[in-house]
């Protein structure tokens, strides 16, 4: 094995920093739940509230955060009754394979812990 193929401590630290920064953006419990829930399709606020179990204040804060971070887009339908719809942006949809991998990992390893 050559020394050139071994990452330097600086490169390892940079890689770890990227992971930490990513988790800071998506890593809260409610952000993950909402992002995962929106994989299926666009949803209205009350649909998200029911499907996630979040209270209105928490859900509103999380949706605002995810919108500000560019993971979620908001669409206002002004016909009676007025409705707000939320869906994943391209950035948010790019997380779908990550969720699939985590689900596969959980099936392999978390079920084993219960045995």
N, C-alpha and C positions, 0 to 999 in steps of 0.2 A: 504494500500500500504506500503510495507516495504522499509526501507531506502536503502537496498541492491539493489533494482531494479532501483533506481534513479541514473543516471550516475553522477559521480563526475564532478566538473568543469574542472579538468584535462582531463577526458575522453571526455567531450564535446568539449574541445579545440582541442584535438587530432583528433577527428572526423571532425571538421571544417577544420583543417589543411589538412587532406586527401582530402577533397572536393576542397579546394583552390589549392592544388598541382596538382590534376587531371585536373582542369580547366586551369591551367597554361600550361599544356602539349597540351590540345586539344581545348582550349577555344577561340583561335583567329578566327575571322570570316572566313578567307580563309582556315584555317586548317579544320574547321567544314564542310565547303562546299566541300572540296576535299575528306575528309573521307566519307561524305555522298554520294558523287558521285561515289566513288569506291566500294560502296556496291553492285552495279549491276554486275560488272565484271572488269576484267583487261582492262586498257585503255592506248592508246598511248598518248604522251605528247600533241599533237595537238588536240586530241579528248577531253582531259581534259580542254585544253585552251578554246575550243568552248563551252563545256557544262557548265563550271563554270563561264565564262566571265572574268577570270583573265588575266592580261597581262603576257607576257612571263617571265619577271623578277620576278614578284610576285609568279607566279606558280612554277618557278624553285626553289626559296627560300623556299617556303612552302613544296614542295616535298622533298627537301634536309633535312629540319627540321623533317618532318614526318618519313623519312628513318632513320635519326640519332636516333630518339626516338623509333624506332622499330615498328611503326604502318603501314608502307608501305615498300614494297620491289620493287626493280628496276630490270628489265630484259632487257638485250641488245640483240637485234636480228641483227646479223651482215650481213645477206644476203642483197643484193641490193634491195631496198634502206634500209640503216641502220635505225632501229627504236628502240626506248626505250619504254618499257611497264611498267606500274605501277599497283600494286595490293595490297590489304590489306594482312597483315601478320595475324597470329592467334591472336595476340594482337589487331590488327586493327579490325578484324572480331568480336572480343568480344564486340565491341562497337555497333554492329548492333541492339541488343535488346534495348540498351539505346536510340538510334535514334528512334526506333519504339515507345518507351514509350513517348519520347518528342513530337513526331508527334501526338500521341493520346491525350496527355495533351493539345497541341496547338489547336487541333480540338475542344476539350471540352471547353477551357477557352478563347482562343484568338478570336474565332468567337463570343463568348458572349460579348466581349468588343465592338465589332462593332455594335451590336444590339442596 
